[in-house]
Amino acid sequence: MSVVDLQELPAFLDAGQTLAGLDLGTRTIGLSVSDRGLSLATPRQVIMRKKFTQDAEALLAAFKRDNVGGIVIGLPVNMDGSEGPRAQSTRAFIRNLERLTALPVAFWDERMSTVAAERALLEMDVSRRKRAERIDSAAAAFILQGALDRLRASGAASRDR
């Protein structure tokens, strides 16, 4: 695996492959997957974090099921653009995952993604309990959708496929 610029990510995909979006939390990993046309992000089941090895196995199995060819992971930068402990933890997670897969990864600034996902779930009148269960995957879908929209706007999603 290598960390690449978002604009380069579609060039790594084979025909029919999708992109995965990740929202890495301390207790859960939110997961979303794009369609094959790289236009729509769909939330998947949240992965409950255990040990890194188990987390990685669960992610790699999900990637295989959804024919994932690349990963967009939210990078939790501070509001001033600096990187704190959470961003460092995300980068460390990716460094560890690099040893287990050749999938390319692009970071996406996830500032406000959880807030936006929570707002969307509130607008859909999702109960507090169900929001807690779905928020991380909704945030992962928000992250991935932002990246897909950027790729589509720049023409990178269609140019490289």
N, C-alpha and C positions, 0 to 999 in steps of 0.2 A: 504494500500500500504506500501511496505517496500523497502528501498534501499538495493540492493544486489550486490554482485560481478558479473561482466559480465558472468563469467564461470558458475554461478549458475542459470542464467536466464532461460535457456531452461528447467530446471527441473520444473519450475512453469507453463509451457505451457501444456494445454490439446491438444490432437490430433487435428490437423487442425487449430490450432491457429497461429497467426502471431506475429511479433514484429513490433512496431512503432519506427521510428526515429524522434527526434525533434531537431530543431535548433531554440532556443528561442532568438528572437531579441526584440528590444525595440518597433518596430512598427508592426512586423509580427511574426508569428510562422511558420517555415518551417516544413512540415510534409512529411514523407515517410513511406512506409509499405513494409514488406518483403513478399515473397511468403511463402506458407505453409511449404516448405522444408528448409526454413531459408538459402537460398543461394543467393537471388537477392533482392535488395532494389529498390523500384519504387517510384518516387516523387508523391505526391498528391497535391491538391490545397492548396495554402498558406492561412493561417488564419490571417485575419487582426485583430490586437490586439485592444481591447476596454477596458473593465473592466475585472478584474480577473474572476468574475462569468461568464461572457459571453464567455471569452476565454476558460474556463474550460468546459462549456457546449458544445461548438463547438468541442473541442478535444474529449470529452467523446462520443459524437455522431459519430465522425469519427472513434474512436476506436471500437465502437459497429458495425458499417457498415463493417469494415474490419476484424472483429473477432480477435482483438488484445488481446494478453494474457500477454504482457510485453512491457516495454518502454525502449529505449536507448536514453538518452538525452545528447547532446553535452555540455561539461563543458568547458567554455572559460577560460582556464588557461593562464597565461602570458608565454612568451617564456622561461623565466627562471624557469617555473614550479610552481611559486607562484600563489595564487588566489587573484584576485582583486575584485572590485565592481561588475563586470559582473558575475563572478563566484558566488559571494554571492547572487546576484539577482536570478540566476538560482536555487541555493539551496533553497532559500526562496519560489520560485514558486513551487518547488516539495513539500516542507513542506505543503504548502496550498493545493496542489492537493491531498496529502495523505488523507486528510479529506473526499474526495469525491469518491475515488476509491480504490479498493484492488489490483490493478495491480502493480506488482513489477517493480522497476526502477533500471537501471544501468547507471552510468555516463560513458561517453566516452570523452577522451581528444580530443577536437575539434581544436586544434591548426592547422591553415592553411586550415581548411575545406572549408571556404568560398573562399579562394584564389584558391584552387584546383577546386571547383565547377565553379568559374568564368572562369578559364582556359579551362575547359571542354566545357562550353557554347560557348566560343570564338572559340574553335576548330570546333564546330558544326556550326559556322557562324550565331549564333543567334544574332538578332539586339539588340542594346543597350536598347531599350524600353522593349523588351521581356526578356532580361537578368535580368532587374530590377524586373520584375514580377516573374521570376522563380528562382532567385538566392537562396532564403532561402530554398525552397523545394529541390533544387539541393544540397545544403549544407547538408540538413537533410538526403538525400539519400547517400551522401558521408560518413556521420557519421555512418549511419546504415550499409552501405556496409562494412566499416572498421570493425565494431563489428561483422558482420556475417562472414567475412573472418577470423577473430581471432577465433571465435567459431568453424568454420570448421577446421582450422589448428590444434586446440587443441583437436578436436574430441568431444567437448562438445555438438555441435549441433546435432549430430547423436546419441551419447551415451545416452542422457536423453530423447529422443523422442521415 
